[in-house]
Amino acid sequence: MKYGVDTPGKMTQGFGDRDTIYEDIDVLEADVGKYKPTDLPEREEELDKIHMALRPVTMDGSPRDILVYGPTGQGKTAGVQLKSEQLQEWANQEGVQLEIIHLPCKGADRSYHVLTRLVKELREVRKGQGVDEPSGYQRKRLFEMVLNELETIGGTVIIILDEIDAIGEDDYILYELSRANPDDVKIGIIGITNDLQFRNNLDADVRSSLGQREITFNPYNANHLQNILARRTAQALRDTHFEDGDEDFTHLKSGVLEDGTIPLTASLAAQETGDARQAIELLSYACDLADDEGVGMVGERHVRAAKEEIEREALIDTIGAETTQRKIALLTVVSAEMNDATGETTALHQLYSDLCEYIDANELKQHTFREKLNDLVHSNVLSKDRHGRGRGQGMSNMYTLAGDVNPRSVLDALEDDSRVGHIVEVIGP
């Protein structure tokens, strides 16, 4: 449906034509850059450790360097931001010179790129927004620029390197920062990473200096996620509030949420990753579906529909980014499953050969074709099992669609593909 667009013979919906279940829709934003929680009750122990590392600043000392670990959506960035902002508030009240630099490292695959971003951020402390990143300088010169900027700023500077694992094994910036001793400035480094093995890939000296304080954010369980979702909905949805002053799910009352909506959402997210961001996104999508329907209540059916749509969209994105040969290999497996044929490599390759001939594509040898299938396994689109061919016949690989991948969704994702769309027409129902 196209909202607000007149279509002959159809009633159309204009913006603002319907009552909404929302009180403050932005509260159901999972991105910490769009909505920052004011507290994280499920992370009290981790927050205490961050607090302990930052507390020396209040005693005219240097903050401790720390590495913060944990899977995506566990509150790492939110927790670090919460405690660093509290420290900044204290510094402002006490007249203490403190600057906190939050530097996202995503997309920066080398220390060089992080250094250019850091120089820019430090210069903006002095000059305001709009400073260009330096370019064309050697790495050593860039680090000299960092030191010069730090000495000019003075006081205490805490550098938060978010998703620092993006740099891979190029730990030059961590090596240099952990040993930097510029005049008249105290430096603290906080590295945040989703990669639990990141520390093991660092230089031994870097591990020694940075790894003295490590804080791990383990996955949330279903009860944690229920309480997180309850706090969000109490702010985001109308007719939704806590009774008796306790801000947990058992005390949540709502006129727009069915009883099973939050438990189902939390359970689905906990089963997969324990990712709060995923849980919030799922509930937000479910609320959007219910609000769009105008039914006034968000139920379990909306949660399940939202999950299906999110997975479908993710699959489309994943498959769309694959090469043509991988797409043909994938469609080969889809065709085999839809026709109750074997997923054994040799049989699949024969079917693959027929599909390549149909669209006039180059045919890969069986061993190369098998590599494409394995690439799709690594992308979590396919599953692979080993099966015996029979007594004395050895073993063979069997390929099937991954458990949460629906054949129809694959066909939908590829039906408009200019290269393989004709295959969809042949094998689709």
C-alpha positions in Angstrom: 0.0 0.0 0.0 1.2 3.5 -0.8 0.2 5.9 1.9 -1.1 9.3 0.9 -1.1 8.5 -2.8 -4.5 8.5 -4.6 -5.1 5.3 -6.4 -8.3 4.9 -8.5 -10.8 2.6 -6.8 -8.9 2.4 -3.5 -9.1 4.1 -0.2 -5.7 5.4 0.8 -4.3 6.3 4.1 -2.7 9.7 4.7 -0.2 10.6 7.3 -1.8 11.2 10.7 -5.1 9.7 9.7 -5.0 7.0 12.4 -4.5 7.0 16.2 -1.1 5.5 17.2 0.0 3.1 19.9 3.2 5.2 20.3 4.0 7.8 23.0 7.6 8.3 22.1 8.6 6.1 19.0 12.3 6.9 19.2 12.7 5.0 22.5 12.3 1.8 20.5 15.4 2.7 18.5 18.1 0.0 19.0 20.9 2.3 17.8 22.6 3.8 20.8 23.4 6.9 18.7 19.6 7.6 18.4 18.5 6.6 21.9 20.7 6.3 24.9 19.4 4.4 27.9 19.9 6.3 31.2 20.7 3.2 33.2 21.6 -0.5 32.6 20.4 -2.4 35.7 21.4 -5.8 34.1 25.0 -4.6 33.8 25.7 -3.2 37.3 28.8 -5.4 37.8 30.3 -4.4 34.5 29.5 -0.8 35.1 31.2 -0.9 38.5 34.4 -2.2 36.8 34.3 0.6 34.3 33.7 3.1 37.1 36.7 1.7 39.0 38.9 2.2 35.9 37.8 5.8 35.4 37.8 6.8 39.1 41.5 7.8 39.3 40.6 10.9 37.3 38.7 12.2 40.3 41.9 11.8 42.4 44.1 13.7 39.9 45.4 10.4 38.5 45.4 8.7 35.1 42.5 6.6 34.1 43.2 2.9 33.7 43.4 1.4 30.2 40.7 -1.2 29.7 39.5 -3.7 27.0 35.8 -4.3 26.9 34.6 -7.6 25.3 31.3 -9.1 24.4 29.1 -10.1 21.4 27.0 -7.5 19.6 24.1 -6.0 21.5 25.3 -6.6 25.1 25.4 -3.0 26.2 29.2 -2.5 25.8 29.1 0.8 24.0 26.1 2.0 26.0 27.8 1.1 29.3 31.1 2.9 28.4 29.2 5.9 27.2 27.1 6.0 30.4 30.0 6.0 32.7 32.2 8.3 30.7 29.3 10.8 30.5 28.9 10.6 34.3 32.7 11.3 34.6 32.4 14.3 32.2 29.5 15.7 34.3 31.7 15.5 37.4 34.6 17.1 35.6 32.4 20.0 34.4 31.1 20.6 37.9 34.6 20.5 39.4 36.3 22.6 36.8 38.6 19.7 35.8 40.0 19.6 32.2 38.7 16.4 30.7 38.0 15.5 27.1 36.4 12.2 26.0 36.9 11.1 22.4 34.6 8.4 21.1 36.1 7.1 17.9 34.1 4.4 15.9 36.7 2.2 14.2 34.3 0.3 12.0 35.4 0.5 8.4 39.0 1.4 9.4 40.9 -1.8 8.6 44.3 -0.4 9.5 45.9 1.7 12.3 46.6 4.3 9.7 42.9 5.0 9.2 42.2 5.1 12.9 45.1 7.6 13.3 43.7 10.0 10.6 40.3 9.9 12.3 41.9 10.5 15.8 43.8 13.5 14.5 40.6 15.0 13.1 38.7 14.4 16.4 41.4 15.9 18.5 41.7 19.0 16.3 37.9 19.4 16.5 38.2 19.7 20.3 40.2 22.9 19.7 38.7 24.2 16.5 35.2 23.0 16.4 33.4 20.8 13.8 34.4 20.7 10.2 38.1 19.8 10.4 39.3 17.6 7.5 41.1 14.3 8.1 44.9 14.6 7.3 46.0 12.7 4.2 49.2 11.8 2.6 51.3 11.5 5.8 53.3 8.5 7.0 52.0 6.6 10.0 54.8 7.8 12.3 54.0 11.4 11.4 50.3 11.0 12.1 51.1 9.7 15.5 53.3 12.7 16.1 50.3 14.8 15.2 48.2 12.9 17.8 50.8 13.6 20.5 51.0 17.3 19.6 47.2 17.6 19.7 47.1 15.9 23.1 49.8 18.2 24.6 47.9 21.2 23.3 44.6 20.0 24.8 46.2 19.1 28.2 44.4 17.8 31.2 43.0 14.3 30.9 42.0 12.8 27.6 40.1 9.4 27.4 40.1 7.8 23.9 37.4 5.3 23.3 38.2 3.0 20.4 34.8 1.4 19.5 35.0 -1.9 17.5 38.8 -1.7 17.6 38.9 -5.3 16.2 38.3 -3.7 12.8 42.1 -3.1 12.6 42.7 -6.8 12.6 46.3 -7.6 13.6 47.6 -4.1 12.8 48.0 -3.0 16.4 50.4 -0.1 15.8 48.0 2.5 17.2 47.4 0.5 20.4 51.2 -0.2 20.8 52.0 3.5 20.5 49.1 4.9 22.5 49.7 2.5 25.4 53.3 3.8 25.7 52.6 7.5 24.9 53.7 9.9 27.6 53.1 13.4 26.3 53.8 16.4 28.4 51.0 17.8 30.7 48.3 15.3 29.7 47.0 12.1 31.2 45.7 9.5 28.6 43.2 6.7 29.1 42.4 4.1 26.4 39.2 2.1 26.3 39.0 -0.5 23.6 35.6 -2.0 22.8 35.4 -5.2 20.7 33.0 -7.8 19.6 35.8 -10.3 19.0 36.6 -12.3 22.2 39.8 -13.5 20.6 41.1 -10.0 19.7 43.4 -9.7 22.7 45.2 -13.0 21.7 46.0 -11.4 18.3 47.8 -8.4 19.8 51.5 -8.0 20.3 52.6 -9.3 23.7 53.6 -5.9 24.9 50.3 -4.4 23.9 48.5 -7.3 25.7 50.5 -6.6 28.8 49.7 -2.9 29.0 46.1 -2.9 27.7 44.9 -6.2 29.0 45.5 -5.5 32.7 41.8 -4.5 33.0 39.4 -6.6 31.0 35.7 -6.4 31.2 33.5 -9.0 29.6 29.8 -8.4 28.7 28.2 -11.9 28.5 25.0 -12.5 26.5 21.7 -11.4 28.1 19.3 -14.2 29.1 15.5 -14.1 28.5 14.7 -12.5 31.8 17.2 -9.7 31.2 15.8 -9.0 27.8 12.2 -9.0 29.2 13.2 -6.3 31.6 15.0 -4.3 29.0 12.0 -4.4 26.6 9.7 -3.5 29.5 11.6 -0.4 30.3 11.6 0.6 26.6 7.9 0.0 26.1 7.0 1.9 29.3 8.5 5.0 27.7 7.7 4.3 24.0 4.0 3.1 24.1 0.9 4.8 25.4 -1.2 3.2 28.2 2.0 1.3 29.3 3.6 1.8 32.7 5.1 0.2 35.8 3.1 -0.4 38.9 4.5 -0.3 42.5 7.6 1.5 41.4 9.6 -1.6 40.3 10.8 -1.3 36.7 10.8 -4.9 35.7 8.6 -6.9 33.4 6.5 -8.5 36.2 5.3 -5.0 37.1 4.6 -3.8 33.6 0.9 -2.9 32.8 -0.1 -2.2 29.2 -3.2 -1.5 27.3 -1.5 -2.0 23.9 0.7 -5.1 24.5 -0.8 -8.6 24.8 0.6 -10.6 27.7 2.8 -12.9 25.6 4.3 -10.3 23.3 7.4 -9.3 25.3 8.1 -12.9 26.6 8.0 -14.2 23.1 10.3 -11.4 21.8 12.8 -12.0 24.6 12.7 -15.7 24.2 13.4 -15.5 20.4 16.3 -13.2 20.9 17.8 -15.1 23.9 17.7 -18.4 21.9 19.7 -16.9 19.1 22.2 -14.5 20.5 21.1 -12.8 23.7 21.4 -9.6 21.7 19.4 -6.7 23.2 19.6 -4.8 20.0 18.1 -7.7 18.1 15.3 -7.9 20.7 14.5 -4.2 20.5 14.5 -4.2 16.7 12.2 -7.2 16.7 9.7 -5.6 19.1 9.9 -2.3 17.3 9.1 -4.0 14.0 6.2 -5.9 15.6 4.8 -2.6 17.0 5.1 -1.0 13.6 3.1 -3.8 12.0 0.4 -3.6 14.7 0.3 0.2 14.5 0.0 0.1 10.7 -2.9 -2.3 11.0 -4.6 0.0 13.4 -5.6 -2.9 15.7 -4.5 -1.1 18.8 -2.8 -4.2 20.3 0.6 -5.8 19.6 0.4 -9.5 19.8 2.5 -12.6 19.3 1.4 -12.9 15.7 3.0 -9.5 15.1 6.3 -10.6 16.7 6.4 -13.8 14.5 5.5 -11.8 11.4 8.2 -9.3 12.2 10.8 -12.0 12.7 9.9 -13.6 9.4 10.2 -10.3 7.6 13.5 -9.3 9.2 15.0 -12.7 8.3 13.7 -12.4 4.8 15.2 -8.9 4.4 18.5 -10.1 5.8 18.5 -13.1 3.4 17.8 -10.8 0.5 20.8 -8.6 1.5 23.1 -11.6 2.0 22.1 -13.4 -1.3 22.1 -10.2 -3.3 25.8 -9.6 -2.4 26.9 -13.0 -3.6 28.6 -13.6 -7.0 26.7 -15.0 -10.0 28.3 -18.4 -9.6 27.4 -18.7 -5.9 23.8 -17.7 -6.8 23.6 -20.5 -9.4 25.1 -22.9 -6.8 22.5 -21.8 -4.3 19.6 -22.2 -6.8 20.9 -25.7 -7.6 20.4 -26.7 -3.9 17.0 -25.0 -3.9 15.9 -26.9 -7.0 17.1 -30.2 -5.5 15.2 -29.6 -2.3 12.0 -28.5 -4.0 12.1 -31.7 -6.2 13.1 -34.0 -3.3 16.4 -34.8 -5.0 19.7 -35.5 -3.3 22.0 -32.8 -2.2 25.1 -34.9 -2.8 27.9 -33.0 -4.5 28.1 -35.0 -7.7 24.3 -35.0 -8.3 24.2 -31.3 -7.5 26.9 -30.6 -10.0 25.0 -32.3 -12.8 21.9 -30.2 -12.0 24.2 -27.1 -11.8 25.5 -28.0 -15.3 22.0 -28.0 -16.7 21.2 -24.6 -15.1 24.4 -23.1 -16.5 23.5 -24.3 -19.9 20.0 -22.9 -19.6 21.2 -19.3 -19.0 24.5 -19.7 -21.0 26.8 -19.3 -18.0 30.3 -20.6 -17.7 30.3 -24.0 -16.1 32.7 -24.6 -13.2 34.5 -27.9 -12.6 33.1 -30.0 -9.8 35.8 -29.2 -7.3 35.4 -25.4 -7.9 31.6 -25.8 -7.7 32.1 -27.5 -4.4 34.1 -24.4 -3.2 31.2 -22.2 -4.1 28.9 -24.4 -2.0 31.3 -24.2 0.9 31.4 -20.4 0.6 27.6 -20.4 1.0 28.0 -22.6 4.1 30.3 -20.0 5.6 27.7 -17.3 4.8 25.2 -19.4 6.8 22.9 -19.8 3.8 23.7 -23.6 3.3 24.4 -26.4 5.7 26.8 -29.3 5.0 26.9 -32.8 6.4 29.1 -35.8 5.7 27.4 -39.1 4.7 28.8 -42.5 3.8 28.2 -43.6 0.2 27.9 -47.2 1.4 30.3 -49.9 2.5 33.7 -49.3 1.0 32.5 -46.3 -1.0 33.9 -43.6 1.2 32.2 -40.3 2.3 30.4 -37.6 0.4 29.2 -34.1 1.2 25.5 -33.4 1.4 24.3 -29.8 1.0 21.0 -28.4 2.2 19.5 -25.0 2.9 20.3 -23.7 6.4 17.6 -24.4 8.9 16.1 -20.8 8.8 16.4 -20.4 5.0 13.1 -20.9 3.1 13.3 -21.9 -0.6 10.6 -19.5 -1.5 12.5 -16.6 0.2 15.6 -17.5 -2.0 13.5 -17.5 -5.1 11.9 -14.1 -4.1 15.3 -12.7 -3.5 16.7 -13.6 -6.9 13.7 -13.4 -9.2 14.6 -9.9 -10.4 18.3 -10.7 -10.8 19.3 -9.9 -14.4 21.6 -12.9 -14.6 19.9 -15.7 -12.8 16.2 -14.6 -12.8 15.4 -17.0 -15.6 16.5 -20.0 -13.4 13.9 -18.9 -10.8 11.2 -19.0 -13.5 12.2 -22.6 -14.3 12.5 -24.1 -10.8 9.9 -21.9 -9.0 6.4 -23.3 -8.4 
